[in-house]
Amino acid sequence: MYYNTNNESGEELQASRRRATSQTAIILSFFLNNPEREFTPFQVQSELGLQAPITSIRRAISDLTDEGQLEKTNTLRPGLYGKKCHCWTAKKTGA
């Protein structure tokens, strides 16, 4: 989902929505391909080589968490700025 906080319109808005949708799909695929691992948003950005701002990575992770695709863990790791960051993992499906 793209949050249009800067009131884009027309083709610019459509392009932003496409990029957000693509980023979210790439991030979900990454987690699904690494189901037993936990990652901070900074690790996701680094592992995927994404040039998107960290806020976009966090937006995608938050949206996927809200959708029930990912889950936030209690694991904390150092982030890029020396502050501890939570990790996320693909949500486990029940057996």
ABEGO torsion letter per residue (X at the ends): XBBBAAGBBEAAAAAAAAAAAAAAAAAAAAAAABAABBBBAAAAAAAAGBABBAAAAAAAAAAAAAAGABBBBABBBBBAAGBBBBBBBBBBBBX
